[in-house]
Amino acid sequence: MRIATEDIKSTLTEIDFVEEARGLNQLLRQDGEADYQLSAPLRIHLTHLRSGDDLLFSGAIDGDVVGQCGRCLEEYPLSLTREFSVVLTPRPPLGREMELSYDELSASFYSGETIDVSALVHEQMLLAFPLPPVCREDCKGLCPQCGVNRNVETCKCRSEWTDPRLVQLSSLRASFPGAGK
């Protein structure tokens, strides 16, 4: 969705719209965020207004997502909600002698006759995803030896771990008389 900058007035304007799941899921795959897929359109409530040359956007996103747990690899449902506020300032003309301040470097800029609100929504959606993706805090994950989901069943694998870099040292200990007593 695009909004013409001349349509953003000094009075608060509210807009409600949806971003289709199919298009957002394609963007997620491109961005490397394949751990999440929207199962329904993303609902957006947005307000905007102008303050001098600055454009102020605030709103909320709300949607249903299916995530893939980073520990057990099972899919799980997730309710995605996030409130946000963004201030866009006009892009300053860049000259060779101009040095940008810290505030200018951290600011969001706009230029041109339209603002791509969909790009703002996409950024806020990415920021709303929990990292790392886990189905629940106490997820036990997969057994690293046999691959069984330890949330569902218990395996008989030994959980003793040996650092492969130290294997040579264990053979030295066995070669000395009286070692291991």
ZAVO-100846 format. One line per 8 residues: number of its first residue (from 0); for each residue x, y, z of C-alpha. Coordinates in pm, whole numbers, plus 32768, in hexadecimal, padded with zeros to 4 digits. Layout:
# ZAVO-100846
NUM) X Y Z  ...
***
This chain:
# ZAVO-100846
0) 8000 8000 8000  8081 8158 7FA7  8017 82AA 802F  805A 83EE 7F77  8126 84DA 8052  8040 85F9 7FF4  7F19 8531 8083  7FBA 8528 81DD
8) 7F28 8654 8292  7F5A 86EB 83EB  7E1D 863F 8466  7E24 84D8 84DC  7DAD 83E2 83D3  7D5D 8274 841A  7D74 8159 831F  7D24 7FE9 8347
16) 7D9B 7EF4 823F  7E25 7D95 8210  7F62 7D13 8172  7F29 7BC5 80C7  7FDB 7A99 815E  8055 7A15 800F  8121 7B4C 7FBE  81AC 7B6B 811F
24) 820D 79FA 8123  82D2 7A2D 7FE1  8387 7B50 8086  83D2 7A7A 81B9  8472 796E 80E0  8543 7A77 802C  85B4 7B10 8177  861F 79BE 8201
32) 8509 79B7 8307  8483 7863 8299  8441 7807 8407  82F8 78C8 83F1  81D4 78C5 82FF  8095 7991 8316  7F5F 78B8 8316  7E70 79DC 82D8
40) 7E87 7B44 825E  7F3B 7C38 8344  7E4E 7D3E 83D1  7ED6 7E9E 83F0  7E4A 7FCB 84A6  7F0E 8103 8448  7EFA 8273 84A1  7FC3 8384 83FC
48) 7FF1 84FB 8410  80E1 860C 83A7  81AC 86E4 8493  8260 87E4 83BE  8325 8714 82C5  8329 85E0 83A6  822F 84C7 836C  81BB 8407 849F
56) 8133 82A5 8480  80B6 81CE 859D  7FE2 809B 85AB  7FCA 7F2B 85F2  7FF0 7DEA 8530  7F30 7CB0 8587  7F39 7B5B 84E4  7F49 79E3 8505
64) 8093 793B 84BE  8116 77D8 84B3  8279 77B9 8533  8372 769D 8521  841D 765C 866D  8594 767E 8660  85C0 7569 8764  84CB 7452 8708
72) 8475 74BC 85A0  82FE 749C 85E4  820E 75A4 8562  814E 7674 865F  8047 778B 864B  80A7 78EA 86B2  7FD9 7A26 86D6  80A4 7B46 8648
80) 805B 7CA0 86D8  8130 7DD7 86E0  80F2 7F47 8719  81E0 8039 8670  8232 81A5 8632  830E 8229 851B  8374 838D 84C5  83E8 83CE 8362
88) 84AB 8509 8315  84FD 8593 81BC  8641 8507 8131  8746 861B 814F  8800 867A 8014  8958 85DB 8027  8A87 86A7 7FCC  8BF5 8651 7FDA
96) 8C3A 872E 8107  8B06 86C7 81D0  8B36 85ED 8303  8A08 853B 8396  89CE 8545 850D  8974 8413 85DC  8804 847D 85E1  8802 849C 8466
104) 88A4 8347 843B  87A2 829E 851B  8676 834F 847D  8590 82BF 8376  8579 8390 823D  8483 83B8 8123  84A3 844B 7FCB  83BE 845E 7EA3
112) 824B 848C 7E89  81D6 834A 7F31  821E 8281 806B  821F 8105 804F  8160 80A9 818B  8180 7F38 8135  82F9 7F4F 8167  82BF 7FE3 82C4
120) 81CC 7ECA 8315  82BF 7DC1 8297  83D4 7E4F 8373  82F0 7E50 84A6  8280 7CEC 845D  83EC 7C76 845A  842E 7D2B 85A1  82FE 7C82 8641
128) 837C 7B1F 8609  8410 7A81 8743  8576 7A0D 8720  85CE 78F7 873A  848C 7850 86C9  8422 7758 87D7  82D5 76A9 8803  82EE 76D6 897B
136) 83FA 7746 8A6F  8431 75E9 8AFE  8451 753D 89AA  854A 741D 89CC  859C 740F 8859  8620 72EA 8793  8716 71E6 8811  8860 7237 8765
144) 88B1 70C3 8745  8771 7017 86D4  869D 7144 866C  8569 70EE 8739  848F 7211 87AF  84D6 7211 8926  838B 72C9 8969  82CD 7199 88E9
152) 839E 706F 8957  84D2 7018 8A20  85F7 6F7B 896C  86FC 6E8A 89F9  8827 6F4D 8974  893C 6FA4 8A64  8952 7117 8A9D  8AC5 7109 8AEB
160) 8B77 71FA 8A05  8CE8 71F0 89B7  8D99 7311 8916  8E32 7280 87D6  8F5C 7367 87FF  8FBA 72B8 8945  8FA5 714D 88CF  9120 7138 88AC
168) 914C 7198 8A1A  9072 7076 8A92  9155 6F7F 89DE  9284 7015 8A92  91E1 6FE7 8BE5  91A3 6E73 8B9E  9312 6E38 8B47  939D 6EA4 8C9B
176) 93A9 6DA2 8DB2  92C0 6DF6 8ECE  91F3 6EEE 8DFD  907E 6EEA 8E30  908E 6E77 8F9D
***
